[in-house]
Amino acid sequence: MSERLAEAPAPALDRPAEPAIWSRNFRYWFTARSAGLLSWAMLPVAVSAGLIGSGHGLDTAGYAMAFLVGPFAGLVLFGGVLADRFTARRMMIVADLANLTAHVLLAVLFLHGIDHLWQLYALLAVAGTANALFQPGASSTVPLIARDVQGANGVLRTSEAITGLGGPALAGVLVGFGSTGWVMAISALAYATSASCLFALRLGRVPAPPAGDGLWRNLVVGWHEFRARSWLWGVILIWMVHAVLAWGPQLSLAAGLIVPRHGATAFGLVNCTLGAGTVAGGLIAIRYKPARPLAAGAVAMFAYPLYPLALVLDAPVWLLAASQVLVGAGIGVWGVMWATSVQTQVPGEVLNRVHAYEVAGSVGLYPLGSALAGPAVHAFGSTPVLLAGLVVATLTATALLLTRPIRTLTRVPDRA
């Protein structure tokens, strides 16, 4: 029998005694999501620092990130459709099992030694594809398991920040000891934990598209719903420019500057402090509920240029870390305001697909920015590329704040 019919509605969400955030389902979801986020936080740092530390160039690290994010960006739309058709929970379990397999093979590859780069690229592409299947459900699940959607997003963002705090540091330390393979083994264990918790998760009936609609019809409906909200596609258009010129090149470029000067461990710790800042941003956003959430988030994003500025100034490690704390706080506030706006403003029956369009647009050009980082540095030098990212990051926050549909979007009250 279909999961949609077999699972009875979850009346617990309507009981006054049920916690607004920490319900049984949310506890399982929090554990699953935290485990997956820990693995995701470790992977880019481990791969980038591992490749550079073993003698590969900046180009190779950039291509690796492109192979990781490219399939994710290209296939997340279909992940949204499949989540609506087969339920998000099932697709997330499939994704975790695929990631488990990919990370076991990545562990073997790094422990044995990379003889052929195509093997690394292929496994990273599998991981990216798995995340494309997982991500749409990660958004649509939250309104089903928590009455206080913004508070739940704040908790999840804090968890993401804590894993972002510990994951890069752990990855950097292990890579510094020449143990990139063990990072992949820990990641595989994390995905096994996530899949187990998702098996235990029990949801009520979830909104679904009409039974007779085909794949392409589902995509078209999702596109119309996405296009109908000017605040939504306005943010994505702005973010696409940001992804190519600021966000995309930053990780591999920072690795190319920090690892040779200060070592892989320092690079991991600098990325770790980004998580510390995001913890602060997530905690703030649990309680801070402005009437215009995206406007408040846009103001917070003015912290983003501080990290590329510190890199341009060849700042010491402690100052790089301090800038990342402030950047993380801004990202944390923006992320909660954005996620909550999407989850509460878009109807549940199209949320997976609209979220898929949102994710595809916001990260779709990241692989291009990542892949172009190396050639851009060879052509123009590190400083001009970083300065371009700094300017674009400043203009991103400015554009978000000045665009009227984004600035004036109001908050949806919590469910009673």
C-alpha positions in Angstrom: 0.0 0.0 0.0 1.2 3.5 -0.8 3.0 5.3 2.1 0.7 8.2 1.5 -2.4 6.0 2.3 -0.8 3.7 4.8 0.4 6.4 7.2 -2.4 8.0 9.2 -2.4 11.8 9.7 -0.2 12.9 12.5 -2.6 14.4 15.1 0.3 15.1 17.5 1.0 18.3 15.7 -2.4 19.6 16.7 -2.2 18.8 20.4 -1.4 21.7 22.6 0.9 19.6 24.7 3.0 18.7 21.6 6.3 20.7 21.6 6.3 23.5 19.0 9.8 22.2 17.9 11.1 19.1 19.7 8.4 16.5 18.8 9.4 12.8 18.4 9.6 13.2 14.6 11.7 16.3 14.9 14.2 14.5 17.2 14.7 11.8 14.6 14.9 14.4 11.8 17.4 16.5 13.8 19.6 13.4 14.3 19.4 12.4 10.6 20.0 15.9 9.3 22.9 16.5 11.7 24.7 13.3 10.7 24.3 14.1 7.0 25.4 17.7 7.5 28.6 16.6 9.3 29.6 14.5 6.3 28.8 17.3 3.9 30.8 19.8 6.0 33.9 17.5 5.9 33.8 16.5 2.3 34.9 19.7 0.5 37.7 20.5 3.0 38.9 16.9 2.9 38.9 16.6 -0.8 40.4 20.1 -1.5 43.1 19.9 1.2 43.8 16.3 0.5 44.4 16.9 -3.2 46.5 20.0 -2.7 48.5 18.4 0.1 49.3 15.3 -2.1 50.7 17.5 -4.9 47.7 18.1 -7.1 47.1 21.7 -8.3 44.4 24.3 -7.7 42.8 23.3 -11.0 42.3 19.7 -9.8 40.7 20.9 -6.5 38.4 23.2 -8.5 37.3 20.5 -10.9 36.6 18.1 -8.0 34.2 20.7 -6.4 32.6 21.1 -9.8 32.0 17.4 -10.1 30.5 17.3 -6.7 28.1 20.3 -7.1 27.4 20.0 -10.8 25.3 16.8 -10.7 23.5 18.2 -7.7 22.6 21.4 -9.4 21.6 19.6 -12.6 19.4 16.9 -11.1 17.9 18.6 -8.1 14.8 19.5 -10.2 14.1 15.9 -10.8 14.7 15.2 -7.1 11.9 17.6 -6.3 9.5 15.9 -8.7 10.4 12.4 -7.4 10.0 13.6 -3.8 6.4 14.7 -4.6 5.6 11.5 -6.4 7.2 8.9 -4.1 7.4 11.0 -0.8 10.4 12.9 0.4 11.2 10.4 3.1 11.7 7.5 0.7 13.9 9.6 -1.6 16.0 10.8 1.3 16.6 7.2 2.4 17.6 6.2 -1.1 20.0 9.2 -1.2 21.6 8.3 2.1 22.2 4.7 1.0 23.8 6.0 -2.3 26.0 8.4 -0.3 26.9 5.6 2.1 28.2 3.5 -0.9 30.0 6.4 -2.5 31.8 7.3 0.7 32.9 3.8 1.4 34.5 3.7 -2.1 36.0 7.2 -1.6 37.6 5.9 1.6 39.1 3.0 -0.3 40.3 5.3 -3.0 42.1 7.7 -0.8 43.6 5.0 1.5 44.9 3.2 -1.6 46.0 6.3 -3.5 44.4 8.1 -6.4 45.8 6.5 -9.6 43.2 7.9 -11.9 41.4 11.2 -11.2 38.3 10.1 -13.1 37.6 7.6 -10.3 37.5 10.5 -7.8 35.4 12.7 -10.1 32.9 9.8 -10.7 32.4 9.1 -7.0 32.0 12.8 -6.2 29.4 13.0 -9.0 27.5 10.1 -7.3 27.6 12.0 -4.0 26.3 15.1 -5.7 23.5 13.1 -7.4 22.5 11.6 -4.0 22.3 15.1 -2.5 20.1 16.2 -5.4 17.6 13.4 -4.4 17.8 14.4 -0.7 17.7 18.2 -0.7 14.1 18.9 -1.8 12.7 16.7 1.0 15.0 18.4 3.5 13.0 21.6 3.1 9.5 20.2 2.8 9.8 17.9 5.9 10.2 20.8 8.4 6.7 22.2 8.2 5.3 18.7 8.7 7.1 18.1 12.0 7.2 21.5 13.8 4.6 24.1 14.5 7.3 26.8 15.0 8.8 26.6 11.5 11.3 29.4 12.0 12.4 28.1 15.4 12.9 24.7 13.9 14.9 26.1 11.0 17.0 28.0 13.6 17.7 24.8 15.5 18.6 23.1 12.2 20.8 26.0 11.1 22.5 25.8 14.5 23.1 22.1 14.0 24.4 22.8 10.5 26.8 25.4 12.0 28.0 23.0 14.7 28.7 20.3 12.2 30.3 23.0 10.1 32.4 23.9 13.1 33.5 20.4 13.9 33.5 18.8 10.4 36.1 21.0 8.7 38.4 21.0 11.8 38.2 17.2 12.0 38.8 16.9 8.2 41.7 19.3 8.3 43.4 17.5 11.2 43.0 14.1 9.6 44.2 15.3 6.2 47.1 16.9 8.0 48.0 13.5 9.3 47.6 12.0 5.8 44.3 10.3 6.6 41.8 11.6 4.0 40.5 8.1 3.7 39.4 8.1 7.3 37.4 11.3 6.7 35.4 9.4 4.1 34.9 6.4 6.4 33.5 8.7 9.1 31.2 10.2 6.5 30.0 6.8 5.5 29.1 6.1 9.1 27.2 9.4 9.3 25.1 8.5 6.3 24.3 5.1 7.8 23.0 6.9 10.9 20.9 9.3 8.9 19.3 6.5 6.9 18.4 4.6 10.1 16.8 7.7 11.7 14.8 8.3 8.5 13.5 4.7 8.6 12.1 5.5 12.1 10.5 8.8 11.0 6.7 8.7 10.8 4.8 11.4 9.0 1.1 11.8 8.3 -0.4 12.2 4.8 1.7 14.6 2.8 0.4 16.9 0.0 0.9 15.3 -3.4 0.4 16.4 -7.1 -2.6 15.0 -9.0 -2.2 11.3 -9.7 -2.5 11.6 -13.4 0.2 14.2 -13.9 3.4 13.0 -15.6 7.0 14.0 -14.9 7.2 16.9 -17.3 3.8 18.2 -16.2 5.0 18.2 -12.6 8.1 20.2 -13.6 6.0 22.7 -15.5 3.6 23.2 -12.6 6.6 23.7 -10.3 8.1 26.3 -12.7 4.8 28.2 -12.8 4.6 28.3 -9.0 8.2 29.4 -8.8 7.8 32.1 -11.5 4.6 33.4 -9.8 6.6 34.7 -6.8 8.8 37.6 -7.7 10.5 37.7 -4.3 11.5 34.1 -4.9 13.0 34.3 -8.3 14.4 37.7 -7.6 16.6 36.3 -4.8 17.7 33.4 -7.1 18.7 35.8 -9.9 20.8 37.8 -7.5 22.3 34.7 -6.0 23.3 33.2 -9.4 25.7 36.2 -9.9 27.0 35.7 -6.4 27.6 32.0 -7.0 29.7 32.5 -10.1 31.9 35.5 -9.0 32.0 35.3 -5.2 30.9 32.0 -3.6 32.0 29.5 -6.3 35.7 30.4 -6.5 36.1 31.1 -2.7 36.8 27.6 -1.2 39.4 26.4 -3.7 41.0 29.8 -3.9 41.2 30.1 -0.1 42.7 26.5 0.0 45.3 27.5 -2.6 46.3 30.5 -0.4 46.0 29.1 3.1 47.3 25.5 2.8 50.7 26.4 1.3 51.2 29.2 3.8 49.7 27.8 7.0 49.0 24.1 6.4 45.9 21.9 6.0 45.1 22.0 9.7 44.9 25.9 9.7 42.7 25.7 6.6 40.3 23.4 8.4 40.2 25.5 11.5 39.5 28.7 9.5 36.6 26.9 7.9 35.6 25.6 11.3 35.1 29.2 12.6 32.6 29.8 9.9 30.5 27.2 11.7 31.0 29.0 15.0 29.6 32.2 13.5 26.7 30.3 11.9 25.9 28.8 15.4 25.5 32.4 16.7 23.4 33.3 13.6 21.1 30.3 14.0 20.6 30.9 17.8 19.7 34.6 17.1 17.2 33.5 14.4 15.4 31.1 16.7 14.1 34.0 18.7 14.5 37.0 16.4 11.4 37.0 14.2 11.3 40.3 12.2 8.1 41.3 10.4 10.2 41.4 7.1 12.5 38.4 7.3 14.3 38.8 4.0 15.1 42.4 4.6 16.6 41.5 7.9 18.6 38.6 6.3 19.9 41.0 3.6 21.3 43.3 6.2 23.1 40.3 7.8 24.6 39.4 4.5 26.7 42.6 4.5 29.2 40.6 6.7 30.0 38.2 3.8 32.7 40.4 2.1 34.9 40.4 5.3 36.5 37.0 4.5 37.7 37.8 1.0 38.9 41.1 2.3 41.0 39.3 4.9 42.4 37.0 2.2 43.3 40.0 0.0 45.1 41.6 3.0 47.1 38.4 3.6 45.7 38.5 7.2 47.1 36.1 9.9 45.1 33.0 10.7 43.4 34.5 13.7 42.1 37.4 11.7 40.9 35.1 8.9 39.1 33.1 11.6 37.5 36.2 13.1 36.2 37.3 9.7 34.7 33.9 9.2 32.9 34.1 12.5 31.2 37.3 11.3 30.5 35.9 7.9 29.0 32.8 9.5 26.7 34.8 11.7 25.4 36.7 8.7 24.9 33.5 6.7 23.1 31.9 9.6 20.5 34.7 10.0 20.0 34.9 6.2 19.6 31.1 5.8 16.9 30.8 8.5 15.0 33.8 7.2 15.2 32.5 3.6 14.3 28.8 4.4 11.4 29.8 6.6 10.0 32.2 4.0 10.1 29.5 1.3 8.5 26.8 3.6 5.7 29.0 4.9 4.9 31.0 1.7 4.7 28.1 -0.8 1.8 25.5 -0.6 2.9 22.0 0.5 1.7 20.2 -2.6 4.3 22.1 -4.7 6.9 22.8 -2.1 9.4 20.1 -3.1 9.4 21.2 -6.7 9.6 24.9 -6.0 12.4 24.3 -3.5 14.1 22.2 -6.2 14.0 25.2 -8.6 15.2 27.4 -5.8 18.2 25.2 -5.1 19.0 24.6 -8.7 19.1 28.3 -9.3 21.0 29.3 -6.2 23.7 26.6 -6.6 23.4 25.9 -10.3 26.3 28.2 -11.2 28.5 27.4 -8.3 30.3 24.6 -10.3 31.1 27.2 -13.0 32.6 29.6 -10.4 34.5 26.7 -8.8 35.8 25.4 -12.1 36.9 28.9 -13.3 38.8 29.7 -10.1 42.0 28.1 -11.3 42.0 29.6 -14.8 41.0 33.0 -13.4 43.9 33.0 -11.0 46.3 32.0 -13.8 45.0 34.8 -16.0 44.5 37.6 -13.5 46.1 36.6 -10.2 44.6 35.8 -6.8 44.1 39.4 -5.6 41.9 40.6 -8.6 39.8 37.4 -8.3 39.3 37.9 -4.6 38.6 41.6 -5.1 35.9 40.8 -7.7 34.3 38.4 -5.2 34.4 41.1 -2.5 32.7 43.6 -4.7 30.0 41.1 -5.9 29.3 40.0 -2.3 28.7 43.6 -1.3 26.5 44.2 -4.3 24.5 41.0 -3.5 23.5 42.2 -0.1 22.7 45.7 -1.5 20.5 44.2 -4.3 18.6 42.0 -1.9 17.8 45.0 0.3 16.9 47.3 -2.5 14.6 44.9 -4.4 11.1 45.8 -3.3 9.3 42.3 -3.4 12.2 40.9 -1.4 12.5 43.8 1.1 8.7 44.0 1.8 7.9 40.3 2.1 6.2 39.8 5.5 6.5 36.9 7.9 3.8 34.2 8.1 2.7 33.7 11.8 3.5 30.4 13.6 0.8 27.7 13.6 -1.3 27.7 16.8 
